[in-house]
């Protein structure tokens, strides 16, 4: 039996990202964001939803740029810390021992230690209530080569060890269950996956 809860955002898990912003070293900042995602593939677009009282809000509104940096297990502590401390009071890059890296297209810095950095330019700001949604066109994606599969060139999630967020907690991504379209490509892959699970 299902319980009825009050309306709330229950789409979980979600990405736990470090969004970086600023157009000069003196105003570089990072903000932990879970309300983020892909909204269009052509043109490629992503969004971040931010409370107007956040320090990063005015920076992004002024500069019109931000970078979504995916996080992994090595960045878990920094991800949490940047979510509970304000850039008004701390130099977050310095406090977390992370490196602001020059992005390829936007002025906002990327995080050198992040496995993937997604550079975005703001195309629209949508007031929603507690948060405003910054819709951004993706203008560049930088991927750390150490996390790529040498044979396919694709991101190897087992190597990247990306993390997610749900119900106030951080989680490591689990085992692969299949690939896109695997249910209609024959039963061989399904049998292999099932057999692999049974071995564990």
matplotlib code that plots the C-alpha trace (Angstrom):
import matplotlib.pyplot as plt

x = [0.0, 1.3, 1.1, 0.0, 2.6, 2.3, 3.4, 7.2, 10.1, 10.5, 12.4, 15.3, 18.2, 19.5, 22.9, 25.0, 27.1, 29.4, 28.4, 31.2, 30.7, 32.4, 34.3, 37.5, 39.5, 38.3, 34.6, 35.0, 32.6, 31.2, 27.7, 26.4, 23.3, 21.0, 18.2, 20.0, 19.6, 19.3, 16.3, 17.1, 19.4, 19.3, 20.5, 22.1, 20.6, 20.8, 19.5, 20.3, 17.7, 19.0, 17.5, 17.7, 19.4, 22.4, 25.6, 26.1, 22.7, 23.7, 27.0, 25.4, 22.6, 25.3, 27.7, 25.2, 27.5, 28.0, 29.7, 28.1, 30.9, 29.9, 31.3, 32.7, 33.6, 36.9, 34.9, 32.1, 33.4, 33.9, 30.4, 28.8, 30.9, 30.1, 26.5, 26.5, 29.0, 28.5, 30.9, 30.2, 32.3, 34.7, 37.0, 35.6, 38.2, 40.9, 39.1, 38.4, 41.8, 40.3, 41.7, 39.8, 40.6, 40.2, 37.2, 37.4, 34.5, 33.0, 34.7, 33.3, 36.0, 35.8, 36.9, 40.1, 39.5, 36.0, 35.6, 33.3, 32.7, 29.8, 30.1, 26.8, 25.6, 22.3, 19.5, 16.6, 15.9, 12.5, 11.1, 9.4, 8.9, 11.6, 14.1, 14.7, 15.7, 18.7, 18.4, 21.7, 22.9, 25.8, 28.7, 31.4, 31.9, 35.4, 36.0, 39.0, 40.6, 41.5, 37.8, 37.3, 37.1, 40.3, 38.4, 35.1, 36.1, 32.9, 32.8, 33.6, 31.3, 33.1, 36.3, 34.6, 32.7, 30.1, 27.9, 24.2, 21.9, 18.6, 16.7, 19.5, 22.2, 24.9, 25.2, 27.7, 26.3, 25.6, 26.1, 25.1, 21.8, 21.8, 22.4, 20.0, 17.7, 19.1, 15.6, 15.0, 18.5, 18.0, 18.2, 22.0, 22.9, 20.0, 21.3, 24.8, 23.6, 21.4, 24.2, 26.7, 24.3, 23.8, 27.6, 27.9]
y = [0.0, 3.5, 6.4, 9.9, 12.5, 16.3, 17.6, 17.7, 17.1, 13.4, 12.7, 10.9, 10.3, 13.4, 14.6, 16.2, 18.8, 21.6, 24.6, 27.1, 30.8, 34.1, 36.1, 37.0, 35.1, 37.5, 36.5, 32.8, 30.7, 27.1, 26.1, 22.6, 21.9, 19.0, 20.7, 20.4, 18.3, 18.1, 19.8, 19.7, 17.8, 20.1, 22.7, 21.1, 22.8, 22.2, 24.0, 24.8, 26.0, 28.4, 30.3, 34.1, 34.5, 32.4, 34.2, 32.6, 33.8, 37.4, 36.3, 34.1, 36.7, 39.3, 37.2, 35.0, 32.0, 28.9, 25.5, 22.3, 20.1, 16.5, 15.1, 11.8, 10.0, 12.0, 15.2, 14.1, 16.0, 19.2, 18.8, 18.6, 21.5, 23.8, 23.2, 24.4, 27.3, 30.6, 32.1, 35.4, 34.2, 31.7, 31.3, 27.8, 26.8, 27.6, 26.0, 22.8, 22.6, 22.6, 24.3, 26.9, 26.0, 28.3, 27.1, 26.7, 29.0, 30.8, 33.1, 31.1, 28.7, 24.9, 22.7, 21.0, 17.9, 17.3, 14.4, 16.4, 20.1, 21.4, 25.0, 26.9, 30.3, 31.6, 32.0, 32.4, 32.9, 31.5, 32.5, 29.5, 30.2, 29.2, 28.8, 30.5, 28.3, 29.3, 27.7, 27.5, 26.5, 24.0, 25.6, 23.1, 19.8, 19.0, 15.4, 14.1, 11.5, 9.2, 8.3, 7.3, 3.7, 3.3, 1.1, 3.0, 6.5, 6.6, 7.7, 4.7, 5.2, 2.5, 4.6, 8.0, 6.9, 9.6, 10.4, 11.2, 12.8, 11.6, 12.4, 14.4, 11.8, 11.1, 7.8, 6.2, 4.9, 1.2, -1.6, -1.4, -3.1, -2.7, -0.4, 1.7, -0.6, -3.8, -5.2, -5.3, -6.4, -10.0, -12.0, -12.6, -9.4, -10.0, -13.5, -12.2, -9.5, -11.9, -14.5, -11.9, -10.9, -14.5, -14.9, -12.1]
z = [0.0, -0.9, 1.5, 0.3, 1.3, 0.9, -2.5, -2.7, -5.1, -5.0, -8.2, -6.7, -7.0, -8.6, -9.6, -6.9, -8.8, -8.0, -10.1, -10.6, -11.6, -11.7, -14.3, -12.3, -9.6, -6.9, -7.5, -8.4, -6.4, -6.2, -5.2, -4.6, -6.6, -6.9, -8.9, -12.3, -15.4, -19.2, -20.8, -24.6, -26.9, -30.0, -29.1, -26.1, -23.0, -19.2, -16.2, -12.6, -10.1, -7.5, -4.5, -5.1, -1.7, -2.7, -3.2, -6.6, -7.8, -8.5, -9.9, -12.6, -13.2, -13.9, -15.9, -17.7, -17.4, -15.3, -15.3, -14.1, -12.7, -12.1, -8.9, -7.8, -4.6, -4.4, -4.4, -2.0, 1.0, -1.0, -2.5, 0.9, 2.4, -0.5, 0.1, 3.7, 3.5, 1.7, -0.8, 0.9, 3.9, 2.3, -0.7, -1.5, -3.9, -1.3, 1.6, -0.4, -2.0, -5.5, -8.6, -10.6, -14.2, -17.2, -19.2, -23.0, -23.9, -20.9, -18.4, -15.5, -14.2, -14.3, -11.5, -12.6, -10.3, -11.7, -14.1, -16.4, -16.7, -18.7, -19.8, -20.1, -21.2, -19.7, -22.3, -19.9, -16.2, -15.1, -11.6, -10.1, -6.4, -3.9, -6.8, -10.1, -13.0, -15.1, -18.5, -20.2, -23.7, -23.4, -25.3, -24.3, -22.4, -21.0, -20.0, -18.0, -20.2, -17.3, -17.0, -20.6, -21.8, -24.0, -26.5, -26.9, -25.9, -23.7, -20.1, -17.8, -14.8, -12.9, -13.1, -12.6, -9.5, -9.9, -6.9, -6.6, -3.9, -2.5, 0.7, 2.3, 1.6, -1.0, -2.8, -5.2, -8.4, -8.5, -11.0, -14.6, -15.4, -19.1, -22.0, -24.0, -26.0, -24.5, -24.0, -27.7, -28.9, -27.9, -24.8, -24.7, -22.8, -20.4, -19.7, -19.2, -16.8, -14.9, -14.8, -13.5, -10.7, -9.6, -9.4, -6.8]

ax = plt.figure().add_subplot(projection="3d")
ax.plot(x, y, z, "-o")
ax.set_aspect("equal")
plt.show()
